[in-house]
Amino acid sequence: MVSLPKKFRKHLFFDGRYAEKILKEEKTSTIRVGKYSIKKGRSFYIHARGHVLGKAVVTNVKIKHLKELTDEDAKRDGFENKKELLKALKKHYGKLDKDTPVTIIEFKIQDKFKDEISSADFAYGGYKATEIAKLALTHDLDLSEKEKDILKTLLSTGSIRKTARQIGSLNKRFMIRKILKKVFNTLVKEKIITPKIKRYEEDI
């Protein structure tokens, strides 16, 4: 078994069509192809439709082969039966063998977010990337000239993607996000801002 990719250790992303079922607790599990090591009791944020829906906790984890999935597994995953579930899995992952291993992650919603927070803004406590850039420059934080120039470019373009293209290539997005995360943490530490998402504070 392998660990979940780093970006999925605190976050699980779902197709937007499952959002309502998750919020109504009609979908209480997700099936991912592969064998993953996930601890029962782990908390994670649920993303769908480009927004963070809330926070959930892992209640159970099972490893099966595709052929071993049941109608009960399908119903927990928000489907009518196993046939529907297999159709959805094959549409998402492509051709799958009957002996393909899958990880069933069962979860329970702990907290549903009342305000819509986009997944992109969630990394900065609910603030938009441009708001963080403006605050950093306004409060004259201890930044290099290169970092300041990048933040100024972000304010000018209005998006991380456009800024990355302007300063070189889309691969620069990681560097821009790293600067924004650094700035965000500094703004919180110096009590210049308070995360709009109170729950975020435990993850800083």
N, C-alpha and C positions, 0 to 999 in steps of 0.2 A: 504494500500500500504506500501511497505517497501523500504528502501534505497538499492541501489546497494551494493554488498559486497565491502569492503574497497579497494581491489586490482583492482576493476573495475571502481572506481570513476574517475580515470584519464586515464584509459586504456580500450579499447575494443578489444577483441581477436576474430579473424575470422579464419575459415578453409582456408588453403592455396589456395584452388581452387577458392576462391572469390577475391583474391588479384588483378588480372588484371581488373576485373569488377569495383572494388572500385577505382582503379587508373584512369580508363577511365570514371569514374562517371556514369557507367551503373547500379551500385548498390548504391543507396542513402539512404538505410534504413536497419535496422536489426530488426528482430522480436525475442524477448526473452520470453520464457514461464514464466508467473508470473506477478504480478502487482508491478511495480517499480516506485518510485518517482524520477523523473529526471527533472531538470529544463531546460527549453528552453534557449539556449545561452551558455550552459556549453561546455567547450572545453575538448577534450580528444585525446589521441594518439591511432592510429589504428595499430594493430599488425596482421600480417599474414605471413605464411611461416617461422616463427621464427625470423622475422625482423619487425622493425618499419617502416611502409609505409609513415606516415605523421601525420599531425594534422588536426582535424576536429571540427566542432561546431554543436551542436544539434539545429536543426531548428524547430522540432515539435515532440511532444510525444502524442501518443494515446493509450488508453486501450480498448481492444476488447475481445470478446470471439472467440475461434477458428472458430466457425461456421459463424462468422460475417466477416471474412477475404474475400477480394475481389480480382479479377484479377488485379486491379490497385495496391493493396497492394503488390501483388506478383511481378509485374513488377518493382516497386520501389526497391524491394528486390533482383532484378536480375534474376527473374524467368519468364518463358513464360506465366504462368497462375497459378491460385489458386491450381489446382491439383498438379502441380510440387512442389509448395511451401509446401503444406501439406505433401507430400511424404518426402521432405527433413527434415521438422520439426519432423516427426515421426521417421525418421531414426536416427536423432540426440538425441531426447529426449525419445524415446520409445513410448509406448502406450499413446495416448492423447484422452481425452474426448472432445466432440464437445463444451462443456461449459467451457473448460479449458481457463482461462484468459491469455492473452498475451499482452506484451508491445511492441508497434511499435515505434522505435527510428529512426526518420528521421535526416539525417545529411548532411553537405556540407564540402567537403575537403577545408581547408584553406591553407595548405602548404604540398607539396609533397617533401619528403626528397630525394635529389639527390644521396647521398651516402648511401649504405646499412649498417644499424646499427642493429646488432642482438638485439633481445629483452633482452637477458641476459646481454649484455653490456650497454644497455640503462640506467640502473639504476645508472651507474657510468659515465654518460656524454659521452658515446661512447668509454671509455677505457675498456680494458679487465680486468677481476678481477685480473689476475696475474700481469698486469701492475701497478694496484693500490697497490697491495701488495709490489711489488718491490720498488716503489716510497716511500711508507711509511717507509720501512726499510732503504732505502738509505738516506733519510732525517732525520732519527732518530726522528720520531714523538713521542709525549708523550703517550706511550702505555704501558700497563702492560706486564709483562713477558709472561703471558698466551696468550695475544693478539699477541705478537711478534712470539711466537712459532706456533700459528695457521697460521699466514701469511707465515712463513717459510715453513710450511707443504704444504700450498697452492702452493707456488712456486715449491716445489718438486714434487707434484702430478700433477699440471697443471689444476686441476678442483675443483670446490666447492664440487661436489658430492663425488669424491674420498677422498677429505680432510675430509669430514664429516664422511665417513666410517672409515677412519684411526683414527680419534679422538673419535670414539664412535658409532655413528649410523647416518643414513640419517636425523634424526630429528635435528642434529646439523647444518644443512644447514641454518636455520633461524639465528642462532647465528653468523655464519660466514658472512652472508650477512649484518647483523647489524654492525659488525666490519668494513666491507668494506665500508659501507655507511658513517660511522663515519669518517673513514680515508679519503674518497673521499671529504667530506665536509670540513675537515681540510685542505686538499691540495689546495682546491679552495679558502678557506678563507685566507690562507697564501700566495696566489698567486703563488704557486709552479706550478700549472697547470691551464689551462683554459678549460672548457668543450668543447669537439669537436663538440657537438651539442649545438649551441648558444641558441636555443629555450629552452634548458633544464634549463638555468640559472633562469628563472622565477619560477621554481618549487622547487628550493633548500630551 
